[in-house]
Amino acid sequence: MIVFGSIALVGFWYLVVRLWFFGGPKVPLLFIGLWVLAFVAVGTWELGGHVFVGIEAVLALSLIVICGFREPL
């Protein structure tokens, strides 16, 4: 679980920074906002780390799709 969470975390932030540099701040700010909402929701609703890692993985995968359409990884 820790390894998967670390991979999702590093992948998410790598893609956000990459998309910010190549595409401007609009889309990355949306994903950063969703990440912060998920982080706050886990603490507020006591959902647990598994839910947050799942949300983070979905956000990272959607960023991979967006980056793939804009510029090859």
PANUBA-976390 format. One line per 3 residues: their letters; for each residue x, y negated, z negated of C-alpha. Coordinates in Angstrom, 2 decimals. Layout:
<rs>
a> X,Y,Z | ... $
</rs>
This chain:
<rs>
miv> 0.00,0.00,0.00 | 2.80,-2.41,-0.87 | 4.65,-1.68,2.37 $
fgs> 1.51,-2.16,4.49 | 0.71,-5.39,2.66 | 4.23,-6.69,3.16 $
ial> 4.16,-5.89,6.88 | 0.78,-7.59,7.25 | 1.98,-10.64,5.31 $
vgf> 5.20,-11.07,7.28 | 3.45,-10.38,10.59 | 0.68,-12.84,9.86 $
wyl> 2.96,-15.72,8.94 | 5.38,-14.96,11.79 | 2.55,-15.14,14.31 $
vvr> 1.09,-18.29,12.75 | 4.44,-20.09,12.99 | 5.03,-18.79,16.52 $
lwf> 1.58,-19.86,17.68 | 2.03,-23.26,16.01 | 5.26,-23.92,17.92 $
fgg> 3.97,-22.72,21.29 | 0.31,-23.72,21.17 | -0.13,-26.58,18.74 $
pkv> -1.69,-26.65,15.29 | -5.41,-26.10,15.99 | -5.64,-22.30,16.06 $
pll> -2.99,-21.64,13.37 | -4.73,-24.03,10.96 | -7.95,-22.06,11.41 $
fig> -6.18,-18.81,10.55 | -4.35,-20.39,7.60 | -7.73,-21.60,6.31 $
lwv> -9.20,-18.11,6.64 | -6.18,-16.64,4.84 | -6.55,-19.11,1.97 $
laf> -10.29,-18.39,1.72 | -9.58,-14.65,1.56 | -6.91,-15.22,-1.10 $
vav> -9.27,-17.32,-3.22 | -12.18,-14.90,-2.72 | -10.13,-11.97,-3.98 $
gtw> -9.34,-13.81,-7.21 | -12.79,-15.30,-7.65 | -14.88,-12.23,-6.86 $
elg> -12.36,-9.75,-8.32 | -12.37,-7.69,-5.13 | -8.89,-6.24,-5.52 $
ghv> -5.75,-6.25,-3.45 | -6.97,-3.65,-0.96 | -9.64,-6.00,0.35 $
fvg> -7.16,-8.85,0.73 | -4.64,-6.67,2.57 | -7.41,-5.48,4.88 $
iea> -8.49,-9.04,5.64 | -4.86,-10.03,6.16 | -4.33,-7.12,8.55 $
vla> -7.40,-8.08,10.58 | -6.20,-11.69,10.80 | -2.72,-10.54,11.85 $
lsl> -4.14,-8.26,14.55 | -6.37,-11.02,15.90 | -3.33,-13.32,16.01 $
ivi> -1.46,-10.65,17.98 | -4.28,-10.64,20.52 | -4.28,-14.45,20.76 $
cgf> -0.49,-14.65,21.07 | -0.55,-11.91,23.70 | -2.91,-13.94,25.86 $
rep> -0.93,-17.16,25.50 | 2.60,-15.84,25.77 | 4.10,-12.36,25.72 $
l> 5.49,-11.22,22.38 $
</rs>
